[in-house]
């Protein structure tokens, strides 16, 4: 009996072991099947085939579903390709921009000439300050001086011999007798600098830029100038033209001398822009009437636009009734400057420098 039991146990043990072996084989088979399914999925991914395999188990169907999802994922990956396309487009755009930039660089660049500064303008000259009413006739050599009254900037230059050779101004601003301290004579100062040569009877203390145009009276704006030229000639005409035009721009005066020792100029050249027109006035420092007479151009006594021997009613001009006519009153009465000694108004006006002319 005991022996039979041993056989039975051995039999059951054998059966049990055989069953376990089958289970392991089945597991191995399932593992192989899974591997096949994975391989199938990969194959499906590579071939982009979404169909189901016949005869596969539910696990294969799940795997197929995953395959479909992977296919959708492939679609998403295709969507990820779009940024690459955008990048390509951007690259193309950048290339176009680079081409445009290259075209701009290839175009010629026009360089603007910077405006000339005072530092450039004054190179080689010493800038000094001189009072506008300084009566000294002495000038320093190689200096530049502002000869504009108030805030005006009129620059006068001397050479190595102390001769006044050049005067420039960006803008000529005419005298404002309503807001500036102008004397009844029409001047800022009662007298002018005594430059060597002005003591002559036929030479005036001639302004390069007149009081009426905003010039001062020191030696850097005064040259000994022939009296008729200064009062009635080209110098007077030029000053009157600028005054009547309300000022001028780009003003330059070049003063020439016969030698390096004298302070009496031989000629003047004025260049300026008046009402949009560039004007160049050149004349010698001589009596124009004598020159015209020598050329046979004068048939009668010279007349001046401001000259009048006809007496008038001074009360119509002397608005404050003090018996004295100022330049301001004369201008308001319609009279142009200067008023010369043969004008009927002259006796009623003050000629402080005694040159026979008021308001020059």
Secondary structure, 3 states (H helix, E strand, C coil): CHHHHHHHHHHHHHHHHHHHHHHHHHHHHHHHHHHHHHHHHHHHHHHCCCCCCCCCCHHHHHHHHHHHHHHHHHHHHHHHHHHHHHHHHHHHHHHHHHHHHHHHHHCCCCCCCCCCCHHHHCCCCEEECCCCCCCCCCCCCCEEEECECCCCCCEEEECCCCCEEEEEEEEECCCCCCCCCCCCCCCCCCCCCCCCCCCCCCEEEEECCCHHHCECCCCCCEEEEEHHHHHCCHHHHHHHHHHHCCCEEEEEEEEEECCCCCCCEEEEEEEEEECCEEEEEEEECCCHHHHHHHCCCCCCCCCCCCCCCCCCCHHHCCCCCCCCCCHHHHHHCCCCCCEECCCCCHHHCCCCCCCCEECC
